[in-house]
Amino acid sequence: MHDASVRLAIRVRPGAGRTAVGGAHDGALVVRVAARAVDGKATEAALAAVAGAFGVRRSAVALVTGATSRTKVVEVEGADPAVLADLLAR
């Protein structure tokens, strides 16, 4: 487990066929979620997907900015920076 936290930009793509994390859009990590962008459902699904991709609990992922934007900044406690590099390269 890593003690450090990683702050990163994510680009949420709601309404995808399936949830997936990987790839980059203008330097932000792309998070595809099946949930629609209604009542914060896509944001919550994206935060859960990021937690799963980094192998941390959902409570370790915090939204910093961008609650209503497709591009958000999140902070992941205990994240391995090498995992981020791998996800961006997909």
C-alpha positions in Angstrom: 0.0 0.0 0.0 1.3 3.5 -0.8 1.0 6.3 1.7 1.0 9.1 -0.8 -2.0 10.5 -2.7 -2.2 11.1 -6.4 -4.1 14.1 -7.8 -5.2 13.6 -11.4 -7.6 15.0 -14.0 -10.2 12.6 -15.3 -12.4 12.9 -18.4 -15.8 11.3 -17.8 -17.7 9.8 -20.7 -21.2 8.9 -19.5 -23.5 6.5 -21.3 -20.8 4.1 -22.4 -21.7 0.5 -23.2 -19.6 -0.6 -20.2 -17.5 0.9 -17.5 -13.8 1.2 -18.3 -10.8 3.2 -17.2 -7.9 3.9 -19.5 -6.5 6.2 -22.2 -6.0 9.9 -22.2 -7.9 13.0 -23.4 -5.9 16.2 -23.3 -3.7 14.7 -20.6 -6.7 13.5 -18.5 -7.4 9.9 -17.7 -10.5 8.7 -19.6 -13.2 7.1 -17.5 -16.1 5.5 -19.4 -19.2 4.8 -17.3 -22.6 3.3 -18.2 -24.5 5.7 -16.0 -26.0 8.8 -17.5 -25.1 12.3 -16.4 -28.2 12.8 -14.3 -28.2 13.7 -10.6 -24.5 13.0 -10.2 -24.9 9.3 -11.1 -22.1 9.5 -13.8 -19.7 11.2 -11.3 -20.3 8.7 -8.6 -19.8 5.8 -11.1 -16.6 7.4 -12.3 -15.2 7.8 -8.8 -16.0 4.1 -8.1 -14.4 3.1 -11.4 -11.2 5.1 -10.5 -11.1 3.4 -7.1 -11.4 0.0 -8.8 -8.7 0.8 -11.3 -6.3 1.8 -8.6 -7.2 -1.0 -6.3 -8.3 1.2 -3.4 -11.6 1.6 -1.5 -14.2 4.0 -2.9 -13.7 6.2 0.2 -10.1 6.8 -0.8 -11.2 8.7 -3.9 -12.2 12.3 -3.4 -13.6 14.7 -6.0 -11.6 18.0 -5.8 -13.2 20.0 -8.6 -15.6 19.6 -11.5 -18.8 18.2 -9.9 -20.9 19.3 -13.0 -18.1 19.1 -15.6 -17.0 16.2 -17.7 -13.4 17.0 -16.8 -12.8 16.6 -13.1 -9.9 16.6 -10.7 -9.8 13.8 -8.2 -7.4 12.8 -5.4 -6.7 9.1 -4.8 -5.3 8.2 -1.4 -2.8 5.3 -1.4 -2.5 5.2 -5.2 0.5 3.9 -7.0 1.8 6.4 -9.6 2.9 3.5 -11.8 -0.7 2.4 -12.1 -1.7 5.9 -13.3 1.1 5.8 -16.0 -0.2 2.3 -17.1 -3.8 3.5 -17.3 -2.9 6.6 -19.3 -0.9 4.5 -21.8 -3.9 2.2 -22.6 
